[in-house]
């Protein structure tokens, strides 16, 4: 399960931690200014400053601990990419809903490489491009 921080102020504790399933609702609230109701509380969309991965929760750190560069070095690149992709896809879901169209979700890098390949030679050739 991935968690994200919905920041509402400049203080260390001025945020709500939400689950990945609630991410599109948070982005929609931020874009429209409407109130969002999460499992951990409610926020008026016009008070949302940012939505970022909750690395403290992912690493098992105290919520008020301020992470430094060494802490971020412990996070695997695959996990960083996965969290970034979740935010991008949630944003695409909200934009598609606003524009009344089907969302065009991106796949993880490993799935894009394997898409349509029929042999190991094609996978190697595709990866080198």
N, CA, C and O of each residue as an XYZ file, in Angstrom:
516
protein
N       0.845     -1.173      0.000
C       0.000      0.000      0.000
C       0.894      1.240      0.000
O       1.844      1.335      0.777
N       0.578      2.174     -0.873
C       1.328      3.421     -0.948
C       0.522      4.524     -0.265
O      -0.706      4.564     -0.338
N       1.256      5.420      0.401
C       0.629      6.540      1.091
C       1.202      7.848      0.567
O       2.351      7.914      0.130
N       0.368      8.897      0.621
C       0.751     10.208      0.118
C       0.385     11.263      1.143
O      -0.578     11.111      1.896
N       1.175     12.348      1.164
C       0.920     13.459      2.072
C       0.196     14.574      1.339
O       0.625     15.030      0.278
N      -0.897     14.998      1.920
C      -1.636     16.153      1.417
C      -1.278     17.301      2.362
O      -1.787     17.382      3.480
N      -0.403     18.176      1.899
C       0.113     19.270      2.727
C      -0.846     20.448      2.701
O      -1.299     20.881      1.641
N      -1.151     20.965      3.913
C      -2.112     22.064      4.036
C      -1.517     23.308      4.683
O      -2.199     24.326      4.795
N      -0.269     23.246      5.108
C       0.359     24.396      5.756
C       1.865     24.266      5.755
O       2.417     23.305      5.220
N       2.529     25.242      6.360
C       3.989     25.274      6.362
C       4.610     24.526      7.535
O       5.813     24.263      7.525
N       3.822     24.181      8.537
C       4.342     23.468      9.695
C       4.628     22.003      9.387
O       4.123     21.449      8.412
N       5.458     21.380     10.248
C       5.824     19.974     10.039
C       4.617     19.035     10.069
O       4.569     18.060      9.319
N       3.656     19.322     10.925
C       2.518     18.423     11.098
C       1.270     18.833     10.346
O       0.198     18.274     10.582
N       1.383     19.790      9.453
C       0.198     20.274      8.744
C      -0.005     19.517      7.438
O       0.197     20.050      6.347
N      -0.413     18.253      7.583
C      -0.683     17.392      6.434
C      -1.588     16.250      6.869
O      -1.729     15.961      8.057
N      -2.191     15.615      5.887
C      -2.918     14.363      6.113
C      -2.229     13.297      5.286
O      -1.793     13.567      4.167
N      -2.126     12.109      5.811
C      -1.595     10.985      5.057
C      -2.774     10.210      4.481
O      -3.672      9.788      5.210
N      -2.759     10.029      3.160
C      -3.876      9.335      2.503
C      -3.358      8.105      1.769
O      -2.169      8.001      1.468
N      -4.264      7.178      1.487
C      -3.926      5.979      0.731
C      -3.937      6.276     -0.768
O      -4.493      7.284     -1.202
N      -3.329      5.406     -1.542
C      -3.273      5.575     -2.988
C      -4.670      5.647     -3.599
O      -4.879      6.380     -4.565
N      -5.618      4.905     -3.059
C      -6.981      4.904     -3.604
C      -7.652      6.275     -3.463
O      -8.583      6.583     -4.207
N      -7.192      7.092     -2.526
C      -7.774      8.411     -2.302
C      -7.053      9.519     -3.079
O      -7.460     10.680     -3.033
N      -6.000      9.161     -3.780
C      -5.179     10.137     -4.493
C      -5.947     10.922     -5.551
O      -5.811     12.145     -5.586
N      -6.751     10.290     -6.422
C      -7.510     11.085     -7.392
C      -8.463     12.084     -6.731
O      -8.650     13.189     -7.241
N      -9.062     11.708     -5.608
C      -9.960     12.610     -4.899
C      -9.194     13.841     -4.395
O      -9.710     14.957     -4.455
N      -7.972     13.641     -3.901
C      -7.164     14.758     -3.414
C      -6.779     15.695     -4.550
O      -6.849     16.915     -4.400
N      -6.375     15.135     -5.685
C      -6.004     15.963     -6.833
C      -7.214     16.712     -7.361
O      -7.109     17.887     -7.711
N      -8.360     16.048     -7.422
C      -9.590     16.705     -7.870
C      -9.954     17.863     -6.943
O     -10.342     18.933     -7.413
N      -9.834     17.661     -5.643
C     -10.137     18.724     -4.681
C      -9.188     19.902     -4.859
O      -9.605     21.058     -4.786
N      -7.917     19.607     -5.091
C      -6.930     20.669     -5.280
C      -7.232     21.484     -6.541
O      -7.101     22.708     -6.537
N      -7.630     20.814     -7.601
C      -7.918     21.504     -8.865
C      -9.228     22.289     -8.821
O      -9.327     23.374     -9.394
N     -10.226     21.741     -8.142
C     -11.552     22.372     -8.150
C     -11.820     23.246     -6.927
O     -12.723     24.082     -6.953
N     -11.051     23.063     -5.861
C     -11.265     23.830     -4.639
C     -12.368     23.270     -3.758
O     -12.729     23.890     -2.757
N     -12.907     22.120     -4.105
C     -13.989     21.506     -3.324
C     -13.424     20.740     -2.132
O     -12.223     20.477     -2.059
N     -14.299     20.389     -1.208
C     -13.910     19.649     -0.009
C     -13.761     18.168     -0.354
O     -14.583     17.595     -1.068
N     -12.696     17.563      0.167
C     -12.465     16.130     -0.009
C     -12.575     15.451      1.353
O     -12.056     15.953      2.350
N     -13.252     14.311      1.386
C     -13.427     13.557      2.624
C     -12.592     12.282      2.515
O     -12.885     11.402      1.707
N     -11.551     12.198      3.337
C     -10.656     11.045      3.355
C     -10.920     10.204      4.600
O     -11.696     10.606      5.468
N     -10.288      9.055      4.691
C     -10.414      8.204      5.874
C      -9.814      8.873      7.102
O     -10.255      8.634      8.226
N      -8.787      9.728      6.879
C      -8.086     10.353      7.997
C      -8.562     11.767      8.302
O      -8.070     12.384      9.247
N      -9.505     12.298      7.530
C     -10.018     13.640      7.783
C     -10.508     14.301      6.508
O     -10.547     13.680      5.446
N     -10.880     15.563      6.624
C     -11.370     16.311      5.470
C     -10.481     17.522      5.227
O      -9.865     18.059      6.147
N     -10.430     17.942      3.958
C      -9.644     19.113      3.573
C     -10.406     19.860      2.492
O     -10.964     19.253      1.578
N     -10.423     21.184      2.604
C     -10.953     22.010      1.526
C      -9.862     22.094      0.456
O      -8.705     22.382      0.761
N     -10.233     21.846     -0.767
C      -9.268     21.792     -1.858
C      -8.427     23.037     -2.026
O      -7.269     22.952     -2.435
N      -9.001     24.213     -1.710
C      -8.227     25.432     -1.864
C      -7.165     25.588     -0.776
O      -6.373     26.529     -0.832
N      -7.128     24.694      0.208
C      -6.104     24.711      1.250
C      -4.983     23.705      0.977
O      -4.003     23.661      1.721
N      -5.115     22.908     -0.066
C      -4.085     21.911     -0.384
C      -2.926     22.601     -1.081
O      -3.084     23.175     -2.158
N      -1.752     22.538     -0.450
C      -0.557     23.160     -1.009
C       0.185     22.212     -1.946
O       0.668     22.621     -3.002
N       0.273     20.939     -1.551
C       0.971     19.957     -2.373
C       0.522     18.558     -2.010
O      -0.027     18.316     -0.935
N       0.773     17.632     -2.944
C       0.491     16.216     -2.728
C       1.762     15.480     -3.120
O       2.165     15.505     -4.283
N       2.392     14.827     -2.157
C       3.665     14.165     -2.388
C       3.661     12.772     -1.746
O       2.817     12.486     -0.897
N       4.593     11.913     -2.146
C       4.692     10.606     -1.481
C       4.982     10.776      0.005
O       5.735     11.668      0.395
N       4.395      9.937      0.819
C       4.644      9.954      2.264
C       5.779      8.977      2.549
O       5.560      7.828      2.932
N       6.995      9.471      2.350
C       8.174      8.613      2.524
C       8.363      8.226      3.984
O       8.876      7.142      4.264
N       7.966      9.073      4.917
C       8.095      8.723      6.326
C       7.326      7.448      6.634
O       7.828      6.564      7.328
N       6.109      7.357      6.116
C       5.289      6.171      6.352
C       5.877      4.961      5.621
O       5.862      3.846      6.143
N       6.394      5.187      4.413
C       6.980      4.090      3.634
C       8.216      3.512      4.313
O       8.460      2.308      4.239
N       8.998      4.368      4.974
C      10.227      3.917      5.637
C      10.023      3.585      7.111
O      10.960      3.144      7.777
N       8.807      3.790      7.633
C       8.527      3.489      9.034
C       9.096      4.527      9.989
O       9.419      4.205     11.132
N       9.223      5.782      9.527
C       9.752      6.852     10.364
C       8.613      7.605     11.038
O       7.461      7.511     10.616
N       8.940      8.348     12.085
C       7.931      9.183     12.746
C       7.399     10.205     11.749
O       8.156     10.696     10.912
N       6.116     10.534     11.823
C       5.534     11.476     10.859
C       6.169     12.861     10.879
O       6.210     13.527      9.844
N       6.669     13.318     12.041
C       7.238     14.661     12.123
C       8.745     14.705     11.855
O       9.348     15.778     11.900
N       9.355     13.555     11.577
C      10.777     13.516     11.263
C      11.022     14.165      9.901
O      10.338     13.850      8.927
N      12.001     15.073      9.835
C      12.340     15.734      8.581
C      13.456     14.927      7.913
O      14.566     14.830      8.436
N      13.145     14.359      6.766
C      14.104     13.504      6.073
C      15.226     14.333      5.460
O      15.018     15.467      5.027
N      16.428     13.740      5.431
C      17.600     14.365      4.814
C      18.019     13.531      3.609
O      17.445     12.472      3.360
N      18.996     13.990      2.875
C      19.439     13.318      1.660
C      19.785     11.857      1.838
O      19.489     11.035      0.971
N      20.417     11.521      2.969
C      20.786     10.126      3.216
C      19.557      9.227      3.347
O      19.589      8.059      2.960
N      18.488      9.776      3.889
C      17.254      9.006      4.029
C      16.671      8.672      2.655
O      16.206      7.556      2.422
N      16.702      9.654      1.748
C      16.161      9.431      0.410
C      17.008      8.422     -0.369
O      16.497      7.734     -1.253
N      18.298      8.332     -0.046
C      19.174      7.377     -0.722
C      18.784      5.933     -0.391
O      19.118      5.014     -1.138
N      18.080      5.733      0.723
C      17.654      4.387      1.125
C      16.417      3.906      0.375
O      16.087      2.721      0.413
N      15.741      4.812     -0.300
C      14.527      4.443     -1.020
C      14.919      3.884     -2.386
O      15.572      4.583     -3.160
N      14.543      2.654     -2.701
C      14.891      2.082     -4.010
C      14.308      2.911     -5.156
O      13.205      3.447     -5.055
N      15.064      3.003     -6.235
C      14.616      3.777     -7.406
C      13.286      3.242     -7.953
O      12.448      4.011     -8.424
N      13.105      1.929     -7.886
C      11.854      1.338     -8.381
C      10.664      1.857     -7.571
O       9.607      2.140     -8.135
N      10.831      1.984     -6.257
C       9.751      2.493     -5.400
C       9.489      3.964     -5.692
O       8.337      4.396     -5.720
N      10.557      4.740     -5.912
C      10.397      6.151     -6.256
C       9.626      6.288     -7.568
O       8.728      7.122     -7.682
N       9.980      5.472     -8.547
C       9.290      5.505     -9.846
C       7.830      5.098     -9.700
O       6.951      5.683    -10.333
N       7.573      4.094     -8.863
C       6.209      3.621     -8.645
C       5.335      4.714     -8.028
O       4.183      4.886     -8.427
N       5.876      5.450     -7.061
C       5.123      6.526     -6.411
C       4.880      7.676     -7.391
O       3.788      8.242     -7.430
N       5.891      8.014     -8.175
C       5.754      9.088     -9.164
C       4.695      8.711    -10.205
O       3.870      9.540    -10.590
N       4.726      7.467    -10.649
C       3.752      6.991    -11.630
C       2.331      7.021    -11.065
O       1.383      7.341    -11.783
N       2.182      6.690     -9.784
C       0.854      6.717     -9.153
C       0.284      8.138     -9.159
O      -0.905      8.329     -9.411
N       1.130      9.131     -8.881
C       0.680     10.525     -8.896
C       0.322     10.954    -10.310
O      -0.700     11.608    -10.519
N       1.157     10.591    -11.290
C       0.885     10.940    -12.686
C      -0.432     10.320    -13.164
O      -1.243     10.992    -13.801
N      -0.637      9.051    -12.857
C      -1.868      8.374    -13.293
C      -3.104      8.935    -12.591
O      -4.157      9.066    -13.214
N      -2.992      9.263    -11.320
C      -4.120      9.859    -10.613
C      -4.469     11.216    -11.224
O      -5.645     11.549    -11.369
N      -3.452     11.996    -11.580
C      -3.685     13.272    -12.245
C      -4.362     13.097    -13.589
O      -5.244     13.873    -13.956
N      -3.945     12.070    -14.324
C      -4.544     11.784    -15.631
C      -6.002     11.361    -15.478
O      -6.839     11.733    -16.300
N      -6.316     10.591    -14.440
C      -7.703     10.173    -14.193
C      -8.580     11.399    -13.955
O      -9.680     11.492    -14.499
N      -8.099     12.329    -13.151
C      -8.872     13.542    -12.845
C      -9.028     14.415    -14.092
O     -10.125     14.890    -14.384
N      -7.936     14.626    -14.826
C      -8.012     15.455    -16.044
C      -8.956     14.838    -17.070
O      -9.735     15.544    -17.710
N      -8.884     13.524    -17.223
C      -9.762     12.842    -18.181
C     -11.228     12.987    -17.769
O     -12.099     13.174    -18.619
N     -11.497     12.901    -16.473
C     -12.871     13.060    -15.987
C     -13.372     14.475    -16.258
O     -14.512     14.661    -16.681
N     -12.521     15.473    -16.016
C     -12.901     16.868    -16.260
C     -13.156     17.103    -17.745
O     -14.091     17.813    -18.115
N     -12.313     16.497    -18.603
C     -12.430     16.672    -20.048
C     -13.412     15.691    -20.687
O     -13.597     15.699    -21.904
N     -14.050     14.834    -19.851
C     -15.046     13.865    -20.318
C     -14.473     12.928    -21.396
O     -15.035     12.796    -22.483
N     -13.358     12.291    -21.072
C     -12.710     11.346    -21.978
C     -12.148     10.189    -21.151
O     -12.109     10.241    -19.922
N     -11.721      9.161    -21.850
C     -11.112      8.017    -21.162
C      -9.678      8.364    -20.753
O      -8.958      8.997    -21.525
N      -9.252      7.961    -19.556
C      -7.882      8.267    -19.136
C      -6.862      7.432    -19.908
O      -7.118      6.277    -20.248
N      -5.729      8.022    -20.173
C      -4.621      7.338    -20.836
C      -3.540      7.091    -19.789
O      -2.623      7.897    -19.630
N      -3.652      5.980    -19.082
C      -2.741      5.679    -17.983
C      -1.422      5.127    -18.494
O      -1.381      4.357    -19.453
N      -0.342      5.537    -17.833
C       0.989      5.030    -18.175
C       1.242      3.743    -17.409
O       0.719      3.549    -16.311
N       2.035      2.878    -17.987
C       2.399      1.611    -17.364
C       3.799      1.726    -16.767
O       4.587      2.565    -17.204
N       4.117      0.897    -15.778
C       5.484      0.884    -15.262
C       6.468      0.536    -16.372
O       6.101     -0.126    -17.342
N       7.692      0.970    -16.237
C       8.723      0.771    -17.269
C       8.858     -0.691    -17.674
O       8.985     -0.990    -18.862
N       8.831     -1.612    -16.706
C       8.991     -3.024    -17.030
C       7.869     -3.531    -17.926
O       8.104     -4.394    -18.772
N       6.658     -3.016    -17.760
C       5.537     -3.452    -18.584
C       5.625     -2.852    -19.980
O       5.205     -3.488    -20.947
N       6.163     -1.637    -20.108
C       6.288     -1.024    -21.422
C       7.312     -1.780    -22.260
O       7.136     -1.907    -23.472
N       8.367     -2.280    -21.646
C       9.392     -3.020    -22.382
C       8.814     -4.322    -22.914
O       9.098     -4.699    -24.051
N       8.017     -5.008    -22.125
C       7.497     -6.320    -22.497
C       6.315     -6.250    -23.463
O       5.967     -7.268    -24.061
N       5.696     -5.101    -23.635
C       4.490     -4.980    -24.444
C       4.756     -5.343    -25.904
O       5.561     -4.687    -26.565
N       4.103     -6.356    -26.402
C       4.169     -6.724    -27.804
C       5.380     -7.529    -28.217
O       5.479     -7.907    -29.384
N       6.296     -7.807    -27.325
C       7.500     -8.573    -27.684
C       7.146    -10.050    -27.821
O       6.388    -10.602    -27.024
N       7.717    -10.678    -28.856
C       7.421    -12.087    -29.105
C       8.605    -12.996    -28.777
O       8.442    -14.208    -28.635
N       9.799    -12.405    -28.657
C      10.980    -13.203    -28.342
C      11.926    -12.385    -27.478
O      11.799    -11.166    -27.361
N      12.881    -13.091    -26.876
C      13.863    -12.409    -26.025
C      14.732    -11.463    -26.858
O      15.196    -10.442    -26.352
N      14.950    -11.795    -28.119
C      15.736    -10.933    -29.002
C      15.059     -9.583    -29.206
O      15.729     -8.551    -29.238
N      13.739     -9.584    -29.342
C      13.004     -8.337    -29.498
C      13.058     -7.488    -28.222
O      13.122     -6.261    -28.291
N      13.032     -8.144    -27.069
C      13.105     -7.418    -25.802
C      14.459     -6.745    -25.680
O      14.532     -5.572    -25.314
N      15.525     -7.460    -25.978
C      16.878     -6.908    -25.894
C      17.038     -5.771    -26.904
O      17.584     -4.720    -26.571
N      16.571     -5.972    -28.119
C      16.664     -4.946    -29.162
C      15.885     -3.696    -28.750
O      16.369     -2.578    -28.926
N      14.694     -3.880    -28.209
C      13.845     -2.759    -27.803
C      14.485     -1.982    -26.652
O      14.434     -0.752    -26.623
N      15.086     -2.703    -25.704
C      15.675     -2.061    -24.534
C      16.881     -1.223    -24.916
O      17.151     -0.221    -24.253
N      17.623     -1.592    -25.963
C      18.815     -0.858    -26.357
C      18.483      0.432    -27.080
O      19.321      1.331    -27.152
N      17.290      0.539    -27.612
C      16.932      1.729    -28.394
C      16.800      2.935    -27.526
O      16.504      4.023    -28.021
